[in-house]
Amino acid sequence: MKPRYETAIFKSHKNGFYTFTLDNGVDMDFEEIHPQILMKFDLKHDKNLINKVFHLAYSDDIVDDEDDFIIFRIEYLELINAN
């Protein structure tokens, strides 16, 4: 599936999920992040990244099992508001 692009504000990392607020005001939880992104941005520990604005691209992967759930993965992340 083609990645979706958004401008979003990083809100938190809790219980293995990275939460961003998208432009439309919806909070979205991402379960996975491309490993190279985590080498660039320490979203788990760097509190200075909270409330920063990013461009991000994400994909979704439908896991076919009894419950059919979707895993959202950040494929690209760029900080656009460093203040």
PyMOL commands that set and color helices and strands:
alter all, ss='L'
color gray80, all
select helices_A, chain A and resi 35-40+47-49
alter helices_A, ss='H'
color red, helices_A
select strands_A, chain A and resi 4-14+17-22+27-30+32-33+53-63+69-79
alter strands_A, ss='S'
color yellow, strands_A
deselect
rebuild
show_as cartoon
